[in-house]
Amino acid sequence: MTMTIAVLDDYLGVSQSVADWSSLKARAKVIVFDRPLCVPYEAAEALAEFDIICTLRERMPIPAVLIDRLPRLKYIVVTGKRYDTVDVEAAAKRGIAVSNTPVTGVGSGGVAELTWGLILAVTRNIASEDRLMRSGGWQHQAGTTLRGKTLGILGLGGIGRQVADIGKAFGMRLQAWSQNLTIEAARDAGVDWVSKDELFSTSDIVSLHLALSERTRGIVAARELRSMKPSAFLVNTARGVLIDEPALLEALDRNLIAGAGLDVFEHEPLPGNHPFRSLSNVVITPHLGYFTRDMLGAYYKDAIELMEAFLDGDLKRVVNLS
């Protein structure tokens, strides 16, 4: 029987053009889903006849309640290194392997680049001035110069270091904190180690680059936001739930901070009536950090190789089976 493969959440239909699927399609039936599937019931009905699921990052969660409703499922390939939204233990109990893909080379810089796009957009009012100019206006707000300002980086992993390196080019003072960051590691990256409290109270821009875990969920809450300077900005290209969203909405609505640049949200896609869509001191993008043709091409190329290996009886990069 021919294997069937579901390529999930490819809203713009780019998966088939950024990588070569021809060899895989010669061996299996590949179906692309270009819309979100509600979990678990709609997704269970739509995916009931599929043997393999290929995700696009963490767009659709795959919890146990969904896994249990997919009788033919044999393999899950997660594009990207993180697989937080897949219940890997529930998959293992069913004997379903879960594999992830690495991201290296040209594709890996997309998140850091978007971070700086949001920093520049929110500090120089680029989005709002663009909108106002299109309606006939001219110069409504004074911006903020980055040189000499302090950039606080919450999480100094691979992306955090890339962001720090670009900050050096802008002539900014750099400081960082995370639960695992040491003074030595910060020094090696050319960044000052500070406490979490100091980072929030002294930074002119705070940028989040933490992985999601139970320790980091809600790590930026009302206390941290209220300790920030009224002139400071918050940027998040990591995970929406790192921030207490109601607390951030209050801080922005009351102008407790100057603004925010957000690429990730608690619920995605962002609901059409969400308050972020109407706040003037927020620049929002629809989870574009990894969403470049280069980066997607790297994800899907690796995913195709993993699925072909699976069809050959060879499991690679498995994260949930011993």
HUKA-V956314 format. One record per residue. N is the residue number from 1. RES is the residue in three letters. SS is DSSP state (@ for helix, = for strand, . for the rest). PHI is phi in radians with two decimals (NA if undefined). Layout:
N;RES;SS;PHI
N;RES;SS;PHI
This chain:
1;MET;.;NA
2;THR;.;-1.21
3;MET;=;-1.22
4;THR;=;-2.02
5;ILE;=;-2.13
6;ALA;=;-1.80
7;VAL;=;-1.73
8;LEU;.;-1.57
9;ASP;.;1.00
10;ASP;.;-1.56
11;TYR;.;-1.00
12;LEU;.;-1.75
13;GLY;.;1.15
14;VAL;.;-1.58
15;SER;@;-1.01
16;GLN;@;-1.40
17;SER;@;-1.82
18;VAL;@;-1.61
19;ALA;.;-2.54
20;ASP;.;-1.65
21;TRP;.;-1.69
22;SER;@;-1.05
23;SER;@;-1.16
24;LEU;@;-1.25
25;LYS;@;-1.17
26;ALA;.;-1.27
27;ARG;.;-2.03
28;ALA;=;-2.58
29;LYS;=;-1.58
30;VAL;=;-1.92
31;ILE;=;-2.06
32;VAL;=;-1.78
33;PHE;.;-1.77
34;ASP;.;-1.80
35;ARG;.;-2.52
36;PRO;.;-1.16
37;LEU;.;-1.92
38;CYS;.;-1.23
39;VAL;.;-1.79
40;PRO;.;-1.74
41;TYR;@;-1.26
42;GLU;@;-1.10
43;ALA;@;-1.09
44;ALA;@;-1.09
45;GLU;@;-1.20
46;ALA;@;-1.24
47;LEU;@;-1.85
48;ALA;.;-1.05
49;GLU;.;-1.75
50;PHE;.;-1.75
51;ASP;.;-1.63
52;ILE;=;-2.30
53;ILE;=;-2.04
54;CYS;=;-2.01
55;THR;.;-1.48
56;LEU;.;-1.98
57;ARG;.;0.87
58;GLU;.;-1.89
59;ARG;.;-1.06
60;MET;.;-1.94
61;PRO;.;-1.21
62;ILE;=;-2.20
63;PRO;.;-1.44
64;ALA;@;-1.02
65;VAL;@;-1.12
66;LEU;@;-1.46
67;ILE;@;-0.97
68;ASP;.;-1.16
69;ARG;.;-1.74
70;LEU;.;-2.03
71;PRO;.;-1.14
72;ARG;.;-1.65
73;LEU;.;-1.10
74;LYS;.;-2.17
75;TYR;=;-2.73
76;ILE;=;-2.16
77;VAL;=;-1.96
78;VAL;=;-1.75
79;THR;.;-1.38
80;GLY;.;1.92
81;LYS;.;-1.39
82;ARG;.;-1.50
83;TYR;.;-2.37
84;ASP;.;-1.04
85;THR;.;-1.56
86;VAL;=;-1.81
87;ASP;.;-1.39
88;VAL;@;-1.20
89;GLU;@;-1.22
90;ALA;@;-1.11
91;ALA;@;-1.12
92;ALA;@;-1.07
93;LYS;@;-1.08
94;ARG;.;-1.58
95;GLY;.;1.33
96;ILE;.;-1.60
97;ALA;=;-1.35
98;VAL;=;-2.13
99;SER;=;-2.11
100;ASN;=;-2.04
101;THR;.;-2.00
102;PRO;.;-1.42
103;VAL;.;-2.29
104;THR;.;-2.34
105;GLY;@;1.24
106;VAL;@;-1.10
107;GLY;@;-1.30
108;SER;@;-1.38
109;GLY;@;-1.60
110;GLY;@;-1.07
111;VAL;@;-1.19
112;ALA;@;-1.09
113;GLU;@;-1.13
114;LEU;@;-1.14
115;THR;@;-0.94
116;TRP;@;-1.26
117;GLY;@;-1.07
118;LEU;@;-1.21
119;ILE;@;-1.02
120;LEU;@;-1.16
121;ALA;@;-1.11
122;VAL;@;-1.40
123;THR;@;-1.40
124;ARG;.;-1.94
125;ASN;.;1.00
126;ILE;@;-1.12
127;ALA;@;-1.14
128;SER;@;-1.21
129;GLU;@;-1.18
130;ASP;@;-1.07
131;ARG;@;-1.07
132;LEU;@;-1.22
133;MET;@;-1.13
134;ARG;@;-1.18
135;SER;.;-1.75
136;GLY;.;1.77
137;GLY;.;-1.44
138;TRP;.;-2.77
139;GLN;.;0.92
140;HIS;.;-2.05
141;GLN;.;-2.49
142;ALA;.;-1.53
143;GLY;.;-1.58
144;THR;.;-2.09
145;THR;.;-1.36
146;LEU;.;-1.47
147;ARG;.;-1.00
148;GLY;.;1.53
149;LYS;.;-1.45
150;THR;=;-1.84
151;LEU;=;-1.79
152;GLY;=;-1.77
153;ILE;=;-1.90
154;LEU;=;-1.65
155;GLY;.;1.89
156;LEU;.;-1.89
157;GLY;.;-1.47
158;GLY;@;-1.04
159;ILE;@;-1.22
160;GLY;@;-1.01
161;ARG;@;-1.18
162;GLN;@;-1.08
163;VAL;@;-1.08
164;ALA;@;-1.08
165;ASP;@;-1.06
166;ILE;@;-1.21
167;GLY;@;-1.05
168;LYS;@;-1.08
169;ALA;@;-1.14
170;PHE;.;-1.47
171;GLY;.;1.29
172;MET;.;-1.64
173;ARG;=;-1.47
174;LEU;=;-2.00
175;GLN;=;-2.51
176;ALA;=;-2.58
177;TRP;=;-2.67
178;SER;.;-2.73
179;GLN;.;-1.12
180;ASN;.;-1.89
181;LEU;.;-1.26
182;THR;.;-1.78
183;ILE;@;-1.05
184;GLU;@;-1.15
185;ALA;@;-1.14
186;ALA;@;-1.12
187;ARG;@;-1.08
188;ASP;@;-1.07
189;ALA;.;-1.55
190;GLY;.;1.29
191;VAL;.;-2.22
192;ASP;=;-1.38
193;TRP;=;-1.44
194;VAL;.;-2.36
195;SER;.;-1.25
196;LYS;@;-1.06
197;ASP;@;-1.08
198;GLU;@;-1.16
199;LEU;@;-1.03
200;PHE;@;-1.26
201;SER;@;-1.41
202;THR;@;-2.00
203;SER;.;-1.39
204;ASP;.;-1.51
205;ILE;=;-2.38
206;VAL;=;-1.98
207;SER;=;-2.10
208;LEU;=;-1.68
209;HIS;.;-2.51
210;LEU;.;-1.70
211;ALA;.;-1.29
212;LEU;.;-1.42
213;SER;.;-2.68
214;GLU;.;-1.11
215;ARG;.;-1.30
216;THR;.;-1.77
217;ARG;.;-1.04
218;GLY;.;1.21
219;ILE;.;-1.22
220;VAL;=;-1.89
221;ALA;.;-2.16
222;ALA;@;-1.00
223;ARG;@;-1.06
224;GLU;@;-1.18
225;LEU;@;-1.16
226;ARG;@;-1.26
227;SER;@;-1.47
228;MET;.;-1.29
229;LYS;.;-1.12
230;PRO;.;-1.07
231;SER;.;-1.61
232;ALA;.;-1.56
233;PHE;=;-2.15
234;LEU;=;-2.05
235;VAL;=;-2.22
236;ASN;=;-2.32
237;THR;.;-2.08
238;ALA;.;-1.71
239;ARG;.;-2.47
240;GLY;@;-1.07
241;VAL;@;-1.39
242;LEU;@;-1.16
243;ILE;=;-1.93
244;ASP;.;-1.25
245;GLU;@;-1.08
246;PRO;@;-1.05
247;ALA;@;-1.16
248;LEU;@;-1.18
249;LEU;@;-1.04
250;GLU;@;-1.13
251;ALA;@;-1.09
252;LEU;@;-1.28
253;ASP;@;-1.13
254;ARG;.;-1.62
255;ASN;.;1.00
256;LEU;.;-1.24
257;ILE;.;-2.23
258;ALA;.;-1.32
259;GLY;=;3.01
260;ALA;=;-2.57
261;GLY;=;-2.06
262;LEU;=;-2.22
263;ASP;.;-1.96
264;VAL;.;-2.33
265;PHE;.;-2.50
266;GLU;.;-1.07
267;HIS;.;-2.13
268;GLU;.;-2.25
269;PRO;.;-1.03
270;LEU;.;-1.12
271;PRO;.;-0.95
272;GLY;.;-1.09
273;ASN;.;-1.79
274;HIS;.;-1.18
275;PRO;@;-1.01
276;PHE;@;-0.99
277;ARG;@;-1.23
278;SER;.;-2.00
279;LEU;.;-1.34
280;SER;.;-1.35
281;ASN;.;-1.75
282;VAL;=;-2.24
283;VAL;=;-1.87
284;ILE;=;-2.11
285;THR;.;-2.30
286;PRO;.;-1.53
287;HIS;.;0.90
288;LEU;.;-1.73
289;GLY;.;-0.89
290;TYR;.;-1.67
291;PHE;.;-1.60
292;THR;.;-2.13
293;ARG;@;-1.06
294;ASP;@;-1.13
295;MET;@;-1.22
296;LEU;@;-1.13
297;GLY;@;-1.07
298;ALA;@;-1.15
299;TYR;@;-1.03
300;TYR;@;-1.24
301;LYS;@;-1.03
302;ASP;@;-1.17
303;ALA;@;-1.12
304;ILE;@;-1.05
305;GLU;@;-1.09
306;LEU;@;-1.15
307;MET;@;-1.21
308;GLU;@;-1.14
309;ALA;@;-1.09
310;PHE;@;-1.05
311;LEU;@;-1.12
312;ASP;.;-1.48
313;GLY;.;1.45
314;ASP;.;-2.11
315;LEU;.;-1.55
316;LYS;.;-2.21
317;ARG;.;0.92
318;VAL;=;-1.36
319;VAL;.;-1.89
320;ASN;.;-2.30
321;LEU;.;-2.08
322;SER;.;-1.46
